[in-house]
Amino acid sequence: MIKATCIEGTRARFRFAGENKIYTFDEYIKELDKRSKSNV
């Protein structure tokens, strides 16, 4: 859903605040999902 609404985001690079690792769009979404589930 996010990918469909934010096409330019597929080429952007992302990272979490306070971290140095840079993620691609798909990697970032997967990591965000993983972190969200582990914080439940």
C-alpha positions in Angstrom: 0.0 0.0 0.0 2.8 2.5 0.9 4.7 1.6 -2.3 1.6 2.3 -4.4 1.1 5.8 -2.8 4.8 6.8 -2.7 6.3 5.8 -6.0 9.4 8.1 -5.6 10.1 6.4 -2.3 11.1 3.2 -4.1 14.4 4.8 -5.1 15.0 6.7 -1.9 17.2 5.5 1.0 15.9 5.4 4.6 17.3 5.0 8.1 16.0 4.9 11.6 16.7 7.9 13.9 20.0 7.4 15.7 21.2 4.6 13.5 23.8 4.5 10.7 22.4 1.6 8.6 20.8 2.7 5.4 17.9 0.7 4.0 16.3 0.6 0.6 12.5 1.2 0.5 11.7 -2.5 0.7 14.2 -3.3 3.4 13.0 -0.4 5.4 9.4 -1.5 5.3 10.4 -5.1 6.2 12.5 -3.8 9.1 9.7 -1.5 10.3 7.2 -4.4 10.2 9.6 -6.6 12.1 10.3 -3.9 14.8 6.6 -3.1 15.1 5.7 -6.8 15.8 8.5 -7.3 18.3 7.3 -4.2 20.3 3.8 -5.6 20.9 
